[in-house]
Amino acid sequence: MFGLLKEVLLLPLAPARGTGWVLSQVTAEAERRYYDPAVVQRELAALADDLDRGLIDETEFDRREDELLDRLLPTHDWLAR
């Protein structure tokens, strides 16, 4: 009985709860794609091409390469403790 009453009382919040769920799903997919090793490897290859063609200098290459490599390393909060 309490479960039904709870659902009836929370019914006006259903759109907000649904929106929250959708946003969490979109965020999870964006993070999955951002950290996907295949994507990072393609970006590294494109970066190397830019360096070879003289579109960027060594400093810019090193900075952007470090950012890309950081995406490949898993972050664990427990490592920082």
N, C-alpha and C positions, 0 to 999 in steps of 0.2 A: 504494500500500500504506500509506504513512504517513497519508494522509487517512482511510482506513478505521480505522486504529488510533487515530487522534486522536478520531474520532467515538465509538468504543467506550469509550475512556477518559473522554470528556466526557459520556457518556450519563447518569450520575447527576446531572449539573448541568442537564439539559434543562428540568426544571420551573422552575428559577430563571431560566434564560435566557429561557424563554417568558414568565414573569411580568415580567421586565425589558422585554421587547418590548411587552407589553400596556401597561405603565405609561408607556412612552415615547409610545405611540400616544394614550393618554388625555390625557397632558400636552400633546401637540401639538394635539389637537382643542380642549382647554380654552383654550389660548393663542390659537388661531385665532378662537374665538368671542369671547374677551375683547377682542381687538384689532379685531374686525370693525367697520368704519366705520358700517354700518347699525345695529348694536346701540348703538354710542356715540351716534349721532344720536338714536335713540329715547330713550336715557337723558337726553340733553341736553334734549330736548323735555319729558320728564316733570319734569325739574328746573326748567325755566322755568315749567311749570304750577304746581309747588309754590310757587315764588316769587310768582306771580300770585295764588294763593289764600291767601297769607300763612302757609303751613305752615313756611316757612324764611325767614330774614332774608338781607339782602344779603351779609353776611360768610360765612354758610354756603353760599350760592349760589356766591360767588366761589371758595371753597375747593374745592367739589365740581366746579365747572365746570373749574377748572384740572386736577384729577385726570383728568377725562374727556378733556380736550383733550390731555393728555400721552399718553393711550392711542392717539391718532391719529398721533402723531409717531413715525416709526421711530427706533429706537435703534441707533446704529452705534458700536461700540467704537472704531473707527478715528477717529471725530470727536473723541473725548476726548484723543487723543494729541497 
